[in-house]
Structures are given as C-alpha cells and as structure tokens.
Amino acid sequence: MPTVYVTAPESVAAELAETLVDERLAACVNAVGCQSTYRWEGEVITDDETILLIKTTDEGYDRLAERIEELHPYDVPCLERFDEAEMADSFGAWIAESID
C-alpha cells in the first residue's frame, strides 16, 4: 500500500488533508511542518510548507493523485509515491477498509 508524499502551502494543507479523508481517497494524512528551498522561474525561493504523508491503497492511488492535482494550488505540486515493503497486517487492513 502506498504512502503519498505531498508538500503544500500551510494555508491549504489542513483543508486538503480533510478533503482527501472525507472523500475516502485517503485513510489518514499526517502533516509535518517544513521549510522548503527550491528554484522556480529562475529564482531561489524559501517557503514554509507542510509535508502531507497520505495513506491510500494501490487501487485508490490514481484517483487520489488526480484529486490532488485538481485541488492543489501549485502549478507543479510535489506528488511522490512510496510503496511500503512491509507494514503491520492490522494497519494495512485498516487502510483498505477506509478507502472506497
């Protein structure tokens, strides 16, 4: 089951997380504050952002990624998929039953 890594502006991260869980695209979203430094349109920019670690299923990933693209305010959102090699059976079962 994948965990999806997304960064978002602090101002929209909580609403994005709640929407994904409410729409049953994510079982859980962990939010961690961070400072990101990146190049955009020829300039180096440093912003406060929130890392969202989103738990979903293999079957739900494409719909989740599509919805993030729709909702995210960035032209090019950071959207990375990590596939777990192992997880507790009970946690995997909970994720599976939380996703439509």
Backbone hydrogen bonds in HBPLUS format (Angstrom, degrees):
<---DONOR---> <-ACCEPTOR-->    atom                        ^
c    i                          cat <-CA-CA->   ^        H-A-AA   ^      H-
h    n   atom  resd res      DA  || num        DHA   H-A  angle D-A-AA Bond
n    s   type  num  typ     dist DA aas  dist angle  dist       angle   num
A0056-THR N   A0002-PRO O   3.25 MM  54  5.87 170.0  2.26 167.6 165.6     1
A0003-THR N   A0082-PHE O   2.80 MM  79  5.21 159.4  1.85 155.1 162.0     2
A0082-PHE N   A0003-THR O   2.81 MM  79  5.21 161.7  1.84 158.9 165.0     3
A0004-VAL N   A0054-ILE O   2.76 MM  50  4.87 161.0  1.79 140.2 146.1     4
A0054-ILE N   A0004-VAL O   2.85 MM  50  4.87 172.1  1.86 144.3 146.5     5
A0005-TYR N   A0080-GLU O   2.73 MM  75  5.04 160.2  1.77 154.2 159.2     6
A0080-GLU N   A0005-TYR O   2.95 MM  75  5.04 163.3  1.98 146.4 151.7     7
A0006-VAL N   A0052-LEU O   2.97 MM  46  5.07 156.6  2.03 148.0 154.2     8
A0052-LEU N   A0006-VAL O   2.64 MM  46  5.07 170.9  1.65 166.6 168.8     9
A0008-ALA N   A0050-THR O   2.94 MM  42  5.36 148.1  2.05 144.0 154.4    10
A0050-THR N   A0008-ALA O   2.81 MM  42  5.36 154.2  1.87 157.5 166.0    11
A0012-VAL N   A0009-PRO O   3.07 MM   3  5.73 159.5  2.11 120.2 125.5    12
A0013-ALA N   A0009-PRO O   3.13 MM   4  6.10 136.8  2.32 156.4 168.9    13
A0016-LEU N   A0012-VAL O   2.94 MM   4  6.08 160.5  1.98 159.0 165.3    14
A0017-ALA N   A0013-ALA O   2.94 MM   4  6.12 165.3  1.96 153.9 157.5    15
A0018-GLU N   A0014-ALA O   2.96 MM   4  6.14 166.7  1.97 150.8 154.5    16
A0019-THR N   A0015-GLU O   2.96 MM   4  6.07 159.4  2.00 147.7 153.2    17
A0020-LEU N   A0016-LEU O   3.08 MM   4  6.30 162.5  2.11 151.9 156.0    18
A0021-VAL N   A0017-ALA O   3.11 MM   4  6.38 156.8  2.17 152.3 158.2    19
A0022-ASP N   A0018-GLU O   2.80 MM   4  5.88 164.8  1.82 152.2 157.5    20
A0023-GLU N   A0019-THR O   2.88 MM   4  5.96 155.3  1.94 149.9 155.6    21
A0025-LEU N   A0020-LEU O   2.93 MM   5  5.26 152.3  2.01 169.6 172.0    22
A0026-ALA N   A0020-LEU O   3.14 MM   6  5.48 136.1  2.34 129.5 125.3    23
A0024-ARG N   A0021-VAL O   2.97 MM   3  4.95 157.4  2.02 107.1 112.5    24
A0100-ASP N   A0024-ARG O   3.23 MM  76  5.70 157.4  2.28 141.6 146.2    25
A0027-ALA N   A0055-LYS O   2.89 MM  28  5.63 158.5  1.94 152.6 159.2    26
A0055-LYS N   A0028-CYS O   2.96 MM  27  5.42 172.2  1.96 161.9 164.4    27
A0030-ASN N   A0053-LEU O   2.96 MM  23  5.04 164.0  1.99 139.1 141.5    28
A0053-LEU N   A0030-ASN O   2.86 MM  23  5.04 160.9  1.89 147.8 154.3    29
A0032-VAL N   A0051-ILE O   2.90 MM  19  5.04 154.2  1.96 143.2 151.4    30
A0051-ILE N   A0032-VAL O   2.70 MM  19  5.04 172.4  1.71 156.1 154.2    31
A0034-CYS N   A0049-GLU O   2.93 MM  15  5.38 156.6  1.99 151.3 146.2    32
A0049-GLU N   A0034-CYS O   2.88 MM  15  5.38 169.6  1.89 148.8 152.4    33
A0036-SER N   A0047-ASP O   2.85 MM  11  5.44 159.2  1.89 167.1 168.6    34
A0047-ASP N   A0036-SER O   2.89 MM  11  5.44 154.7  1.96 154.4 161.7    35
A0038-TYR N   A0045-ILE O   2.88 MM   7  5.46 155.8  1.94 154.7 162.5    36
A0045-ILE N   A0038-TYR O   2.76 MM   7  5.46 171.1  1.77 167.3 169.0    37
A0040-TRP N   A0043-GLU O   2.82 MM   3  5.40 158.0  1.86 156.9 162.5    38
A0043-GLU N   A0040-TRP O   3.09 MM   3  5.40 166.4  2.11 114.7 118.9    39
A0061-TYR N   A0057-THR O   3.03 MM   4  5.99 121.8  2.38 144.2 156.6    40
A0064-LEU N   A0060-GLY O   3.01 MM   4  6.15 160.3  2.05 156.5 162.9    41
A0065-ALA N   A0061-TYR O   2.81 MM   4  6.05 169.3  1.82 165.9 167.5    42
A0066-GLU N   A0062-ASP O   2.98 MM   4  6.12 159.9  2.02 146.8 152.5    43
A0067-ARG N   A0063-ARG O   2.96 MM   4  6.14 156.1  2.02 146.1 152.5    44
A0068-ILE N   A0064-LEU O   2.92 MM   4  6.20 157.7  1.97 155.5 161.7    45
A0069-GLU N   A0065-ALA O   3.05 MM   4  6.29 162.3  2.08 148.9 153.2    46
A0070-GLU N   A0066-GLU O   3.07 MM   4  6.39 147.5  2.18 141.7 150.6    47
A0071-LEU N   A0067-ARG O   2.96 MM   4  6.18 157.1  2.01 153.3 158.7    48
A0072-HIS N   A0068-ILE O   2.83 MM   4  5.60 155.7  1.88 158.5 162.6    49
A0091-PHE N   A0088-ALA O   3.05 MM   3  5.27 121.1  2.41 102.5 117.1    50
A0092-GLY N   A0088-ALA O   2.99 MM   4  6.33 164.3  2.02 161.3 165.7    51
A0093-ALA N   A0089-ASP O   2.94 MM   4  6.14 153.5  2.01 148.9 156.2    52
A0094-TRP N   A0090-SER O   3.06 MM   4  6.23 152.3  2.14 139.2 146.3    53
A0095-ILE N   A0091-PHE O   3.01 MM   4  6.30 159.8  2.05 152.8 157.5    54
A0096-ALA N   A0092-GLY O   3.01 MM   4  6.20 168.3  2.03 148.3 151.5    55
A0097-GLU N   A0093-ALA O   3.03 MM   4  6.25 155.0  2.10 148.4 154.3    56
A0098-SER N   A0094-TRP O   3.14 MM   4  6.22 123.8  2.47 137.5 151.3    57
A0098-SER N   A0095-ILE O   2.99 MM   3  5.13 142.7  2.14 103.6 115.2    58
